[in-house]
Amino acid sequence: MRHLATITLLVALTASAGSAQSLSINSPAPLQAGVNESQTDNFTGTHYWYFYGGPGKVSVHCTFKGGGILGASMDAPLTFTLSDAAGTWHVSKKLVSGSTAEEREATFPGTLKSRTKIIVSVAPIAGGLVRTGGTYDISVSGAVAYGAQKSGDPIVGTMMQMSGMTSNYGATKFKADGSVLASTGATGTWKLFDADTHTYTVVLDGQRLSLIFMPGRGLVSADDTNTIVFKALK
């Protein structure tokens, strides 16, 4: 059953039309044409996207399908907020979905007098002892334009090692040259194993791991995608 769940999740990930989202409001990820799908998780935080709208009519459509814990339905709130990059206005809508069988949606219609960079934030409930979240998607239409996707491998950067290893390595850098450096001084390597499933082989301090990259979450265990091994940072 665990492997079946992993395969199902991988299919959902590879079906996404959008680029990887960002955890930093100062560096939001560009929305792309079509449906931009991602997963939300209150253990990782708010996602940030952007697009350009106007002049003219613009519509932003959002849906949210919540998840459950061990098959039990749990209410999972998710707040979508649109604002201009200058911070002069914002509008929010909260969607609450209690299980994978329920889907909630909201639409933000409007008319912009001039070309405007719009920031879209997607915020799960803050903190909590129980992990909640689900799958959401965003699509925009009308007088819109899209930014360029970021180049380079998405795991390059600094993540926080959380679990799945014999020691606590703390902040860990994944460098563009394929090397890994932990804040403890431990070193290793990383390599993309399968691009279609976003699977990586990571060796750190002699420990070899098979991990899956999930945008906005980080590197999770290939055997149990609920286990975050390296958490993405802002």
N, C-alpha and C positions, 0 to 999 in steps of 0.2 A: 504493500500500500504506500509506503514511503517513496519508493522509486516511481510509482505511478503518479503520485502528487508532484514529484520533481519534474517528470516529463510534461505534465499538464502545465506547470508554471513556465517551463521553458518555451512551450508553444505560445503562451500568452505574451512572453517577452519578445520573441522574434516577430510577432505579428504587429508590433508597434510601428507606427509611421514616423514618430517623432524622434528627435535626438535626445540624448541623456539630459535630464533636468539638472538644475544646480541647487545647492544648499546655501548659496551666498546671494544675498540681495544686491550686493555690489557687482556681481558677475552672473546675471541670470542667463539661462540657456534659451536659444532661439526656438520658438515654435516653428513647425513646418506645415506645409499645406496638407490637408487631410486630417485624420484623427491622430492626435498625439496621446498615446496611452502610457500610463506609468502606475507604479504601486506606491501607496502611502503607508507610512509606519510611524507611530508616535515615538518610537525609540530613536528615530533618526532626525525628525524635524521637518520644517517647512520647505517646500520646493518653490523655486522661482523660475519663471519663464518670461519671455517678452516677444512682442511683435510690433509692427508699425501700422497705425490706422489713420484713415482720413487723407484728404478731406472727403467727407461723404458718410454714408451709412455703414456701420460696422455692427456685427453680431458675434458674440462669443457664447458658445454652447458647451456646458460642462455636465458630465455624468459621474456618478459615484456608486460603486457596488461594494458594500462592506463585506468583511470576512468574519469568521467565527473562531472560537477556540475549542478544539477537540469536538467539532461538530455542533457546538452549542451556539445559538444566535446571540450576538452582543451588539448593542447600539454603538455605532461608531460615527461620531460627528466629523465633518470635514468642511472647512470654511474656504471658499474661493473669494479672492479680493482682486479687483482691478484698480489700478492707479496709474497716473501719469508719472513719467520718470522724474519730473520736477517736484512731485509730492504735493501738488496743489489741490488734488481731489482724489477720492477713492470711493468705491462701492463694494459691499460684501454681501454674499449669500451663503447660508449654512445649509448643508445637506446632511441628513442622518439616515444611514442605511444599516439594518440590523443583521443581515445575512447575505450569503452569496446569491440567494434567490431574489433579493430585492435590489432594485436600481432606482436611484433618485437622480433628477436632472434639473438644471436651471439654465436660463438664457439671459445674457446681458445685451440688450439692444441699445443703440445710441447713434448719434450723429456728431461727427467731429468737424470743426470748422477748418482745421489745418492738420498737416501730417504730425502725428504724435507718437512717441514711443510709449507703449503701454506695457506695464509690468503686471503679470498675473502670478499671484502667490496662492499656494495650496497648503493650508495649515491643518494638520490633525490636532486633536486635543493634546495639550502640552503635558508632558510627563506621564505619570501613572505607573502602577506596579504591574499592570497587565498590558501586554502588547495588543494594540488595536490598529485597524487600518483597513485596507482593501485596495481595489483597483479603480482608478479614475481616468477619464479622458477629456481632452479639450480640443475643440475645433473652432476656427474663426472664419468668417466669411464677410463679403462686402468689399469695401475699399481698404484692402489690407496688403501688406508686404512683409516679407520674412527676412530675418538676419541669416548670416552664413553660419553653418555648423562649425564647431571648433575642430581643429585638426589634432592629430596625435592620438595615442592610445588612452582610453578613458580612465585607466587605473593609475596613470602617472600622477603623482602627487603624494600627499601625506594622509595616512589613515591611522585610526587608533585600534591597536590589537585588543580584541575583546574576549575571545574564548578559543577553544579548540587546540590549544598548544600547552606544552608542559611548563612554560614560564610566562610571566607577564612582560611583554616587550614594549608596551606603551605606544607612543607615537612612532610610526614606521613609515619611512619614505620609500616609494616605488619610483625609481629613476627611469628616465627615458632610455638609458643604455641597457636596461634589463637587470640592473642590480637592485638589491634591497638593503636598506640600512635602518636598523631599529635604534631608538633613543638609548637603549642599554649598551649599544656598541655591537650587537649581533649583526651579522651580515648574511646575505643570501642572494638568490636570483629569482626572477619571474619570467614566464614565457607563456604566450597565448597558445593554448592547446587546440581549441576549436572555436572559430569565429562565429559560427552559426548559433552556438549555444552559450557564447560568452564565457567559455571555460578556460581557466588558467592553471598552470602548474607553478606553485610557489614553493621554494625551498628556503627556509630560514633557520639558521643555527643547526643545520643538519636534519631538520624536520621537513618532510615533503608532504605537501597538501594539494588536493584537487579542489579548486574553488570556482564559484560562478560569480561573475560581476553583475550586480543589480544596481542600475542607476539610482542615485539618491539614498542607497543603503550601504553599498560597499561590496566587499567580497564575502560571500556566504558559503557554507559547506555544500559540496555537491551531493552529499548524502542526506542532508537535512537543510533545506533552504530557509528554515526559520532560525537557523543558527548563524548569527553574524560573527565572522572570524575577524575581519578587519572592517571597522565602521568608517564610512565616509565622513570627512570633516568639511566644514565650511571653507 
